[in-house]
Amino acid sequence: MTPSRVLGVLVTLLAVLALLVWVPNDTVSGFVQSKRGRVSIGDAMAPALAFGLMALSGVLILWEERTAKTPGPSDRRGPTFVAVLLGICVGAFAIMIWAGPLAVAVFATDETYRNLRDAMPWKHIGFAIGGTGLVTALITLVESRFSWFALLIGVATVTVLIGVFDLAFDDLLLPPNGDQ
């Protein structure tokens, strides 16, 4: 079995397992929640959509592999690429976690980040800087060069995510604010 087929099977199995075991046992409400005639998105919707996309990705990998030619010799740079990829993710998430509290410590010394984590602009600082950096760095890694267009894509991506999740839902805190 080729490495791509193993990856496709593992991704699909993990997604299905998460959908059937983790999501139902770790969420309080279902996909849609109705309280006093008001219908809203339930706790299970976001993880279920994410795991559904993950399962679809695994199936697409398997579908693509059915017509693939015999693989050639493996590229020895693969582990280095994965290490750099993980380093970028860890760095971006660290920036996401610490940029907001650092900004509050520098610019709003009379307040704590915990008190301001749901106030503009403090709630967006970590997500915006870390998210833009993550997207830009990943594009730069794949293209092997920095471009201003990659930075623009990073800013646009974060802006759209803030618009979709933060502006549309009053009680939703963008990462990492829910844990502060």
Helices and strands as residue ranges (DSSP letters): H 3-17, I 18-22, H 23-26, E 32-35, E 38-41, H 45-65, H 78-107, H 113-116, H 122-143, H 148-161, I 162-166, G 177-179
